[in-house]
Amino acid sequence: MSNREFDIIVWGASGFTGRLVAQYLHTKYGSTLKWAMAGRSQSKLESVRAEVADNSVPIITADSHDEHSLDAMVQRCKVILTTVGPYGKYGEALVSACVKHHTHYCDLAGEVPWMRKMIDTHHDTAKASGTKIVHTCGFDSVPFDMGVFYTQQQVIEKTGQPAGMINMRVKAFKGEMSGGTYASLGDAIEKATKDRSQFKTLIEPYSLNPEGEQQGPDQRDLQRVIYDKVSNSWIYPFIMAGINTKVVRRSHALAGYPWGREFRYDEAVMSGDGVGGRIKGLIAASMLGIVMMAKPGSLLKKVIDRFLPDPGEGPDAASRAAGFYNLRFYATLHDGTIAMAKVTGDMDPGYGSTSKMMAECGVCLARDATPDVAGVLTPSVAMGEPLLKRLQENAGLTFSCDFEGR
Ligand SMILES: NC(=O)c1ccc[n+]([C@@H]2O[C@H](COP(=O)([O-])OP(=O)(O)OC[C@H]3O[C@@H](n4cnc5c(N)ncnc54)[C@H](OP(=O)(O)O)[C@@H]3O)[C@@H](O)[C@H]2O)c1
């Protein structure tokens, strides 16, 4: 793979998120990185390139419906970053091409049934060929997967033993959804309502674990508003928990259960203490419930669609810069005490921060000495320590841990 023409190709560079990934690579790495912008439309790519980069960045055309174009594209680079979604609709041909031609792959998929399908179809072949197929390289699920990886590292270093349980609580965040993400969410919900097995994959806690290892102590994600003694706050369901918690559990399984078979992990959002915190939690949970329950084709869904962006649209530069996130990982230690790790991001989670994380995953796979493991992987298993370093040095994330009281 060392003699490939490009380190990285960004496929989907004409879309909302792909353009941000391209802009970041151009600004951060310029000509020190060999990379190209790809998509299905030459003219769209040229106009995006004029806005976010310059003519020195090559353009490649490849369409998800044209296998030959994908084969030709993936053979030219070490790593493909794809923002062509919904992945359940457009993604599989690219994964197949990457496995076939031994090209590492990163996406922003949050579509759990599709990721399960990729594991079943491609894990063994990718493992045998030494190819890393890495889903969830954006806000879902890098800060969470790497947050647990980091927290356990700190706990083991300090106490000599891993934490038996970690509860991730979103303390605060600010950010909006793009049309592409909304389309992917809608696609996943529509498929799950039609197909019982996809619905099961969405709700079962261990559904991304290897075959035969889909049992464990964790229950389904939180469905209601409760008072949480660990964070001393009311908590409500987190929209990303259904993806992140499964990714963290897959990481643990792929790593060989270093934190013990009884390790538990969950996620929720904090809404504060007292009556105000409870009311805030109830309002947020109700709104989330309405968006998730709106049936495809229903009047309610049509009304919601009118207020949300179309594919290709998303938050502007000012909103992205004004965004942030602050996550807390409460780790229960073997003596019953609780340590707290924090992970923060300096831009809106979905786009500003996501595009930096995805780009750094690509550079990490192309350049760094990553763990000697292959297959359909998670970010922490595929990249581990070198990614943790990059996220802190380049992508605006901070990781810290406090053992002295939360
Ligand atoms: N996990 C996260 O944190 C996170 C964050 C952001 C986005 N996402 C996901 O990333 C994906 C993209 O989101 P977005 O907002 O950037 O969407 P978008 O603006 O709609 O971009 C989609 C891209 O896919 C391209 N495309 C569509 N059909 C294609 C085909 N048949 N062959 C080749 N390219 C094709 C589009 O090309 P044209 O420009 O030619 O139409 C465009 O470049 C979604 O699945 C979304 O859920 C995830």
The ligand as a Gaussian input file, in Angstrom:
#p B3LYP/6-31G(d) Opt

LIG

0 1
 N      -21.834000      10.523000      12.632000
 C      -21.783000      11.826000      12.601000
 O      -21.389000      12.412000      13.556000
 C      -22.206000      12.494000      11.330000
 C      -22.063000      13.863000      11.176000
 C      -22.361000      14.428000       9.937000
 C      -22.833000      13.625000       8.908000
 N      -23.008000      12.304000       9.107000
 C      -23.449000      11.397000       8.029000
 O      -22.662000      11.657000       6.866000
 C      -23.450000      11.452000       5.711000
 C      -23.373000      12.702000       4.839000
 O      -24.021000      13.779000       5.478000
 P      -24.071000      15.196000       4.751000
 O      -24.836000      16.085000       5.636000
 O      -22.716000      15.604000       4.343000
 O      -24.937000      14.794000       3.451000
 P      -25.024000      15.501000       2.029000
 O      -24.714000      16.935000       2.144000
 O      -26.341000      15.083000       1.484000
 O      -23.835000      14.807000       1.165000
 C      -23.965000      13.540000       0.572000
 C      -22.853000      13.341000      -0.437000
 O      -23.073000      12.072000      -1.063000
 C      -22.945000      12.244000      -2.475000
 N      -23.693000      11.218000      -3.188000
 C      -25.019000      10.983000      -3.164000
 N      -25.308000       9.948000      -3.962000
 C      -24.150000       9.507000      -4.490000
 C      -23.796000       8.461000      -5.369000
 N      -24.727000       7.644000      -5.899000
 N      -22.494000       8.274000      -5.685000
 C      -21.542000       9.089000      -5.189000
 N      -21.825000      10.110000      -4.356000
 C      -23.104000      10.313000      -4.009000
 C      -23.481000      13.619000      -2.723000
 O      -23.059000      14.049000      -4.002000
 P      -23.755000      15.302000      -4.788000
 O      -23.187000      16.522000      -4.154000
 O      -23.321000      15.079000      -6.175000
 O      -25.229000      15.178000      -4.558000
 C      -22.804000      14.368000      -1.569000
 O      -21.468000      14.634000      -1.897000
 C      -24.859000      11.120000       6.199000
 O      -25.017000       9.735000       6.156000
 C      -24.878000      11.613000       7.628000
 O      -25.742000      10.883000       8.456000
 C      -22.702000      11.731000      10.301000

